């Protein structure tokens, strides 16, 4: 020691034969021949931290808990906006009269949780005791909802000990996933574990492990949201989700792969020519998941062209039935230009500024007229008035000379009318 330096302390637990880092109640610099008194040593110093929550379902974990880890105490700061919290096989509901009720009454440092809020917020934890980075996780065969015990991040391959990595076949986060491919290693949108986020680890057997944090990068969580979608489309995160891995789409290099349940968009992932995992949302009983998939239903995949906004059906030889926390490998998707029996008038983007593309398929040849009207019924533009053979049709409307507002596209094919609302936002 040199004068002015402060010593570091450790506490030895003889019962376990383990040394723990200790924090002194006072920091007293060293001085030769000095004699100082420190009131106490503690193995843990309290921390304060905040997690960003978006509206809807957020998959989180807490890398530090206060002494009172009850749901009612920790969730108190979110009482006005939180509707529920869901763990693995347990949950609590924010009842307007009785407060937090349900089987989940105390939060654990080992577990991840879905926190459901009706508006975005910062979820702040004060005077928390940090989780021991060496905490051990006991996993059963199947899906396990766990935490990540530290602030910062670590790559999947580095964070999982080598002796258990082969037993973990997949990892699911919020709107992201990774599959343990025997040839290519970890593939998918998820590349790392991050503090403040929860994860489903899918294992083939019962295992116990602790994260290897030797390569931990101590950077603050950037609060990124894994669930993404193109402009003009929106998917709400559900607490129930599955992932369909796609490694090839014939004749398509880029764009978006969209997942639908009937007419309801349930997932999207940008296609860049490499293996991707398309998140497909399921119905979890909340209003935001209305129309989402139920167990046993099969999603329909479509290709969204970035340039034209045109949607085309994609097919595989065998698309598995949807299941919660499932990872499916469907390999190759194929585009087929099959004309629908019913005409659907689509606009992309919508809302738009100032150009949008109107597209539809003509199942039978005949006359068509495509016009744009304002909300008062005045004709703004006539995009087409012509005879067309069967096929896919696109028209572009440039509304640069029109004010912001709601407009109506009106399509007349062989005296049958189809309409689509358009929102111009400048």
DAFENDA-V857353 format. One line per field, one symbol per residue. phi: phi as a letter, one per 30 degrees, with the letter a starting at -180 (. if undefined). A space follows every 10 residues. Layout:
# DAFENDA-V857353
phi->???
This chain:
# DAFENDA-V857353
phi->.cejdcdcbb cccddcibcb dbcddbccdd bdidbbccda cbdbcdbcab cdccdjcbcb bcdabdeccd eddddedced bdcabbcdia abcdddccid bkdcbbdcdd ccbdccbcad accccchcdd ddececcccc djcbcbcbdb djbbeedddd eddcdddcca bbcdibabcd ddccidbkdc cacbdjccbc ccccadbbab dccdcecdcd edhdcddbad ejbbbcdcdc abbcdbcabd ibcakbcccb ciccdblaad cbjbebcddb dcdcjdddcd iddcejdcdc cbccdddcid cbdcbbdacd ddbdhcbbcc iccbdbdcdd dcdbdcbbda dbaccbccba ccdbdldbbb bcbddciddc acdaaacbdd ldbbbcccce ccdelcbbdb ccbhiccbbb dbccbc
